[in-house]
Amino acid sequence: MILLKLAISSLYNRRASAFLTLFTIAVSVMLLLSIERVRVDAKSSFSNTISGTDLIVGARTGDIQLLLSSVFRIGHANNGVSWQSYQYIKQQRGVNWTIPLSLGDSHKGQAVLGTSADYFQHYKFAKKQQLSFSQGRAFAHLNEVVLGAQVAAKLGYSLGDSIVISHGMGNTSFHHHDDNPFTVVGILDATGTPVDKTLHIPLAAIELIHSGNHTSHEHEHEHEHEQHDVLTGEPKQITAFLVGFDSPLYTLQVRRNINQYKPEALLAIMPGVTLRELWEMLTIVEKILLLFSVVVVLVSLLGMLTTLLASLNQRRRELAILRSVGARPWHLFTLISIESLLITFLGCLVGCGLFYLLMSLATGYLQSNVGITITIAMLSSYELVLIGAIMAAGFIVGLIPATRAYFYSLSDGMSIKI
């Protein structure tokens, strides 16, 4: 207890250098925990994006490219799937449901998805959770749109608002479909997936606005029921479509048939398998980030070692006085060890605080710009192991100056060197 009080007093007297060392360790701990949490939650967010879908079918391209473009809205599909092929595959044995997807339009940088009413019934995320509405309902007419939770919050839309979509993805739009405004009739609950950043319109509406068959103001009342009250119309092609089977036994057979489909070059992928392939490709990135964090931690611990060794030369007279009043060599060894352990412990404690502060500030940004939902929860067992490893490393580093203090003699400390 006396040595602990003495160590605290000694650190307080050298508070400037001790604080800088502590802060360096805290920043390294924050960085290490942040990278680990983002890595885990990013993997979870990607895995939770789609669930309960057996196949994703699109034009023949790379497996990962098809997954990213159709589900994550990342990149663009070079080709589409003809409506005839979609209808043919839809009628195959074992197919329980299909969801057509048509991408290529946007609204103020947010993706617009043309689909059918089956989307709200069969699309599932996380552990087979179904989409639900926080306000309104699914679209029932051609001029109606359903917004993802983030779109409504970011752009300030509510039920009954009128919006105009544009041709082209992202913030660059080449043509605004002003003649075909859409009315907001539903807002989905937040899912933590790309669904939150998507506007959903009827598939037939995509064909309507791209065909140039616009409704004039003079005939708007006459054609209201003809064009806006029935979800009809067959597009020439769609971007991709999702498939669910009555039994998983049909998955491999139908997938093989689709990949060998002669009338059109198509590709069918299993989302779960492709997600694992994606993460295998990113494993090297995970390792690099972890290595970077470990290097930062080691640098901060070496900084602590340098500070303790530098201060040790300045404290030789102090240590000699302690020896002269009865302190044994192991007392000095324990004192320096406690100081290094205190700095490491307080650095880890402050680092955890900075970690939670950073996560709380970055949650909204990561959710809106990257699509990663950060879980602000207690440290996991692995994260606690990382903290324990840093504490152990700090203690080991502290043994070096502690050993030097142990061998300082009374005469060496009291001698005056000119």
FENJOBEL-V348984 format. One record per residue. N is the residue number from 0. RES is the residue in one letter. PHI is phi in whole degrees, -180 to 180 (NA if undefined). OMEGA is omega as a letter, one per 40 degrees, with the letter a starting at -180 (NA if undefined). Layout:
N,RES,PHI,OMEGA ; N,RES,PHI,OMEGA
//
This chain:
0,M,NA,a ; 1,I,-65,i ; 2,L,-65,i ; 3,L,-65,i ; 4,K,-62,i ; 5,L,-65,i ; 6,A,-65,i ; 7,I,-64,i ; 8,S,-64,a ; 9,S,-65,i ; 10,L,-66,i ; 11,Y,-66,i ; 12,N,-66,i ; 13,R,-113,a ; 14,R,-65,a ; 15,A,-65,a ; 16,S,-68,i ; 17,A,-64,a ; 18,F,-67,i ; 19,L,-63,i ; 20,T,-64,i ; 21,L,-60,a ; 22,F,-66,i ; 23,T,-62,i ; 24,I,-65,a ; 25,A,-62,i ; 26,V,-65,i ; 27,S,-66,i ; 28,V,-65,i ; 29,M,-59,a ; 30,L,-64,a ; 31,L,-62,a ; 32,L,-67,a ; 33,S,-65,i ; 34,I,-63,i ; 35,E,-65,a ; 36,R,-67,i ; 37,V,-64,i ; 38,R,-60,a ; 39,V,-67,a ; 40,D,-72,i ; 41,A,-65,i ; 42,K,-63,i ; 43,S,-66,a ; 44,S,-63,i ; 45,F,-65,a ; 46,S,-67,a ; 47,N,-86,a ; 48,T,-65,a ; 49,I,-138,a ; 50,S,-147,i ; 51,G,80,i ; 52,T,-99,a ; 53,D,-84,a ; 54,L,-140,i ; 55,I,-118,a ; 56,V,-118,i ; 57,G,-153,i ; 58,A,-66,a ; 59,R,-64,i ; 60,T,-158,i ; 61,G,-76,i ; 62,D,-57,a ; 63,I,-68,i ; 64,Q,-62,i ; 65,L,-64,i ; 66,L,-64,a ; 67,L,-66,a ; 68,S,-74,a ; 69,S,-85,a ; 70,V,-104,a ; 71,F,-96,i ; 72,R,61,i ; 73,I,-108,a ; 74,G,82,a ; 75,H,-134,i ; 76,A,-81,a ; 77,N,-70,a ; 78,N,-134,i ; 79,G,-120,i ; 80,V,-112,a ; 81,S,-66,a ; 82,W,-64,i ; 83,Q,-65,i ; 84,S,-67,i ; 85,Y,-61,a ; 86,Q,-65,a ; 87,Y,-65,a ; 88,I,-68,i ; 89,K,-61,a ; 90,Q,-91,a ; 91,Q,-71,a ; 92,R,-63,i ; 93,G,92,a ; 94,V,-75,a ; 95,N,-91,i ; 96,W,-154,i ; 97,T,-137,i ; 98,I,-129,i ; 99,P,-74,i ; 100,L,-128,i ; 101,S,-128,a ; 102,L,-116,i ; 103,G,136,i ; 104,D,-114,a ; 105,S,-152,i ; 106,H,-145,a ; 107,K,53,i ; 108,G,86,i ; 109,Q,-100,a ; 110,A,-69,i ; 111,V,-109,a ; 112,L,-116,i ; 113,G,-91,a ; 114,T,-154,i ; 115,S,-109,i ; 116,A,-66,i ; 117,D,-64,i ; 118,Y,-57,a ; 119,F,-76,a ; 120,Q,-96,a ; 121,H,-109,a ; 122,Y,-71,a ; 123,K,-131,i ; 124,F,-134,a ; 125,A,50,a ; 126,K,-94,i ; 127,K,57,i ; 128,Q,-85,a ; 129,Q,-90,i ; 130,L,-65,i ; 131,S,-136,a ; 132,F,-105,i ; 133,S,-83,i ; 134,Q,-147,i ; 135,G,74,a ; 136,R,-150,i ; 137,A,-76,i ; 138,F,-68,i ; 139,A,-130,a ; 140,H,-132,a ; 141,L,-66,a ; 142,N,-100,a ; 143,E,-115,a ; 144,V,-135,i ; 145,V,-114,a ; 146,L,-100,i ; 147,G,-71,a ; 148,A,-59,a ; 149,Q,-73,i ; 150,V,-62,a ; 151,A,-63,a ; 152,A,-71,a ; 153,K,-70,a ; 154,L,-96,i ; 155,G,71,a ; 156,Y,-90,i ; 157,S,-138,a ; 158,L,-59,i ; 159,G,94,i ; 160,D,-69,i ; 161,S,-107,a ; 162,I,-132,i ; 163,V,-122,i ; 164,I,-95,a ; 165,S,-125,i ; 166,H,-84,a ; 167,G,111,a ; 168,M,-91,i ; 169,G,76,a ; 170,N,-81,a ; 171,T,-98,a ; 172,S,-119,a ; 173,F,-96,a ; 174,H,-157,i ; 175,H,-100,a ; 176,H,-87,a ; 177,D,-66,a ; 178,D,-76,a ; 179,N,-131,i ; 180,P,-71,i ; 181,F,-117,i ; 182,T,-105,i ; 183,V,-73,a ; 184,V,-118,a ; 185,G,-159,i ; 186,I,-131,a ; 187,L,-80,i ; 188,D,-69,i ; 189,A,-65,a ; 190,T,-121,a ; 191,G,74,a ; 192,T,-126,i ; 193,P,-58,i ; 194,V,-59,a ; 195,D,-65,a ; 196,K,-105,a ; 197,T,-124,i ; 198,L,-101,a ; 199,H,-111,i ; 200,I,-129,i ; 201,P,-61,i ; 202,L,-60,i ; 203,A,-64,i ; 204,A,-69,i ; 205,I,-60,i ; 206,E,-66,a ; 207,L,-64,a ; 208,I,-74,a ; 209,H,-90,a ; 210,S,-85,a ; 211,G,80,a ; 212,N,-88,a ; 213,H,-88,a ; 214,T,-95,a ; 215,S,-76,a ; 216,H,-66,a ; 217,E,-69,a ; 218,H,-109,a ; 219,E,-62,a ; 220,H,-68,a ; 221,E,-68,a ; 222,H,-100,a ; 223,E,-59,a ; 224,H,-75,a ; 225,E,-68,a ; 226,Q,-110,a ; 227,H,-119,a ; 228,D,-110,a ; 229,V,-128,i ; 230,L,-86,a ; 231,T,-123,i ; 232,G,110,a ; 233,E,-114,i ; 234,P,-71,i ; 235,K,-70,i ; 236,Q,-155,i ; 237,I,-126,a ; 238,T,-73,a ; 239,A,-166,i ; 240,F,-152,i ; 241,L,-99,a ; 242,V,-131,i ; 243,G,-123,a ; 244,F,-109,i ; 245,D,-64,a ; 246,S,-143,i ; 247,P,-60,a ; 248,L,-63,a ; 249,Y,-79,a ; 250,T,-58,a ; 251,L,-66,a ; 252,Q,-65,a ; 253,V,-67,i ; 254,R,-61,i ; 255,R,-63,i ; 256,N,-63,a ; 257,I,-68,a ; 258,N,-67,i ; 259,Q,-104,a ; 260,Y,-65,a ; 261,K,-80,a ; 262,P,-60,a ; 263,E,-154,i ; 264,A,-80,a ; 265,L,-117,i ; 266,L,-135,i ; 267,A,-117,a ; 268,I,-125,i ; 269,M,-96,a ; 270,P,-57,a ; 271,G,-63,i ; 272,V,-66,a ; 273,T,-67,i ; 274,L,-62,i ; 275,R,-64,i ; 276,E,-63,i ; 277,L,-62,a ; 278,W,-72,i ; 279,E,-65,i ; 280,M,-67,a ; 281,L,-90,a ; 282,T,-59,a ; 283,I,-63,i ; 284,V,-67,i ; 285,E,-59,a ; 286,K,-66,i ; 287,I,-65,i ; 288,L,-63,i ; 289,L,-65,i ; 290,L,-63,i ; 291,F,-60,i ; 292,S,-66,i ; 293,V,-63,i ; 294,V,-62,i ; 295,V,-62,i ; 296,V,-63,a ; 297,L,-63,i ; 298,V,-62,i ; 299,S,-66,i ; 300,L,-69,i ; 301,L,-66,i ; 302,G,-63,i ; 303,M,-64,i ; 304,L,-61,i ; 305,T,-62,i ; 306,T,-63,a ; 307,L,-66,i ; 308,L,-68,i ; 309,A,-66,i ; 310,S,-71,a ; 311,L,-66,i ; 312,N,-65,i ; 313,Q,-79,a ; 314,R,-105,a ; 315,R,-63,i ; 316,R,-68,i ; 317,E,-62,i ; 318,L,-68,i ; 319,A,-67,i ; 320,I,-64,i ; 321,L,-62,i ; 322,R,-65,a ; 323,S,-71,i ; 324,V,-97,i ; 325,G,113,i ; 326,A,-70,i ; 327,R,-89,i ; 328,P,-55,a ; 329,W,-70,i ; 330,H,-63,i ; 331,L,-66,i ; 332,F,-60,a ; 333,T,-67,a ; 334,L,-60,a ; 335,I,-67,i ; 336,S,-63,i ; 337,I,-63,i ; 338,E,-61,i ; 339,S,-65,i ; 340,L,-68,i ; 341,L,-64,i ; 342,I,-62,a ; 343,T,-65,a ; 344,F,-64,i ; 345,L,-66,i ; 346,G,-63,i ; 347,C,-66,a ; 348,L,-65,i ; 349,V,-66,i ; 350,G,-62,i ; 351,C,-64,i ; 352,G,-64,i ; 353,L,-65,i ; 354,F,-62,a ; 355,Y,-68,i ; 356,L,-65,i ; 357,L,-64,a ; 358,M,-64,i ; 359,S,-66,i ; 360,L,-78,a ; 361,A,-92,a ; 362,T,-58,a ; 363,G,-63,a ; 364,Y,-66,a ; 365,L,-64,i ; 366,Q,-68,a ; 367,S,-81,a ; 368,N,-103,a ; 369,V,-115,a ; 370,G,81,i ; 371,I,-103,i ; 372,T,-92,a ; 373,I,-88,i ; 374,T,-94,i ; 375,I,-91,a ; 376,A,-138,i ; 377,M,-62,i ; 378,L,-60,i ; 379,S,-74,a ; 380,S,-62,i ; 381,Y,-67,i ; 382,E,-65,i ; 383,L,-66,i ; 384,V,-64,i ; 385,L,-62,i ; 386,I,-62,i ; 387,G,-62,i ; 388,A,-66,i ; 389,I,-66,i ; 390,M,-61,i ; 391,A,-64,i ; 392,A,-64,i ; 393,G,-62,i ; 394,F,-66,a ; 395,I,-65,i ; 396,V,-61,a ; 397,G,-68,i ; 398,L,-68,a ; 399,I,-66,i ; 400,P,-67,i ; 401,A,-65,i ; 402,T,-67,i ; 403,R,-64,i ; 404,A,-64,a ; 405,Y,-61,a ; 406,F,-94,i ; 407,Y,-67,i ; 408,S,-95,i ; 409,L,-64,a ; 410,S,-66,i ; 411,D,-67,a ; 412,G,-76,a ; 413,M,-91,a ; 414,S,-69,a ; 415,I,-105,a ; 416,K,-107,a ; 417,I,-107,NA
//
